[in-house]
Amino acid sequence: MAVYAVVSHLKILRLFLRIVGVVTQLLISILTYRTFRKFVTENTAFVIAVFYYNIIPKNSTVPDFSNMLLWFSTLVFLSFLEFSLNRGTSARRPAFFLIAAGVSTSLLVLSYPTCIFVVLPGCIGIWLLSAAGNRLKNLLIYLGTCGVCGLGWLAYFLCHMSFRQFLDGLSEMLTDGSHDVGLLGKLKDNLSCLGETFPYLLVALVIALVFWCFFRFICRKNYRFFLLLIISLILEQLFVWYRLQKHIEYPGFVYLLFPLWGIYCYFRCKKSSGELAPVYKALFWFGSITSLFLLLAAFTASNTMLYESADYMAIGMLVSLCYAERETSESPVFWKSFVLLFVGLAVIHKGFLLYNIYGHDTIFVTRQKAEEGPMAGIYGRYSDGYEYNIRGRLLDEFIPRGSKVLIASHKSIMYLQEDYVICNYSTISTPTIDERLFQYWTLYPDKVPEYIV
């Protein structure tokens, strides 16, 4: 309650939202480094941790559902990885990490309910990595923890509503107008997008092939073609951002294709893994395969394009970085060049190229600063910054603090402009304005708006 009393003040809440995401991701990055350095070099573990710190699913560091998916999927992965590394120790340590994986899985499902898909590769990995006599016990520890946490979340909800209300609310969430395109509609949208972005992939393939032939036949260097392709895609991505001013995730081939290479490397190096064979099996099931299930979970639960959901495959990219270091061990210069470009892309994605206030541009065209409110101090295009600032002044002038407000637009961040009572059943950035609002106001008459913006 003391924490709530502090953060409930609007200005403190804004600061809290800005800080908590940065600190959370930093702590998980440190944990990632400490886990990976147990089986890779310290430099490689540091590269992996730095890359992870700069992953940002929706260009926001606040603890929303997208960052929850990123954080808790990583904690699931790291817990399973620690389980595989501690299999030969006392029975308590593997059990502890299975319990941690179960708690993290239950938190992951709260971000996207479809993330329950990750239980399948997790159970397969536990079965394959456990000794014959411990398989059932380990599965029961993991699944039992998930079940107990699930019952705990259900009990929490039922303390505030009836079971019927809970089911009705769940049904409303699953049929929300912001995410009701349907599977065929999503496939159609992604196929049309693929037609638009395919030329970029084709150009990158040609460039990678030219470089591969040059290194192979002239320089006598046997560099992996796929790594050259990733480098080509990185350079192309930077060109698209800087010259074409496209959507920040567009065309997004780098993050989508790189985890797939980790799956290929696992099967190619499977027989030569030696003592690290159990570790690479854990990386395969708990990292590479699980990342595909995370992409599927995001695809089925939202209307975002596949290239926009690629950051959710973060754990698959961490695994692929392990293989990239191994595949370039004979050429330190190539490894360093690859790392600088790959990690540099993530740094630019997070810090240099940014969402301006209501659009997408590079930092070179930003002109206006947001003066007050939740975006104070952030720069955007002049027209966007001017629009944001004048809207803030109008809200302060005409809508008293504490008023009941409905914002009928996609700029729901304006709810944080002042201490307003939110009169919509959803605060998603793309809210649905339909007849269900009247049903919501009938159920909660204290939420009938005084002002509609």
Buried (B, 14 or more C-beta within 10 A) or exposed (E): EEEEEEBEEBEEBBEBBBEBBEEBBEEBBEBBBEBBBEBBEEEBBBBBBBBBBBBBBBBBBBBBBBBBBBBBBBBBBBBBBBBBBBBEEEEEBBBBBBBBBBBBBBBBBBBBBBBBBBBEBBBBBBEBBBEEEBBEBBBEBBBEBBEEBBEEEEEEBEEEEEEEEBEBEEEBEEEBEBBEBEEEEBEEBBEEBBEEBEEBBEBBBEBBBEBBEEBEEEEEBEBBBBBBBBBBBBBBBBEBBBEEBBBBBBBBBBBBBBBBBBBEBBEEBEEEBEEBEBBBBBBBBBBBBBBBBBBBBBBBBBBBBBBBBBBBBBBBBBBBBBBBBBBBEEBEEBBEBBBEBBBBBBBBBBEBBBBBBBEBBBEEEBBBBBEBBBBBEBBBBEBBBBBBBEBBEEBBEEBEEEBBBBBEEEBBBBBBBBBBBBBBBBEBEEBBEEEBBEEBBEEEEEBBBBBEB
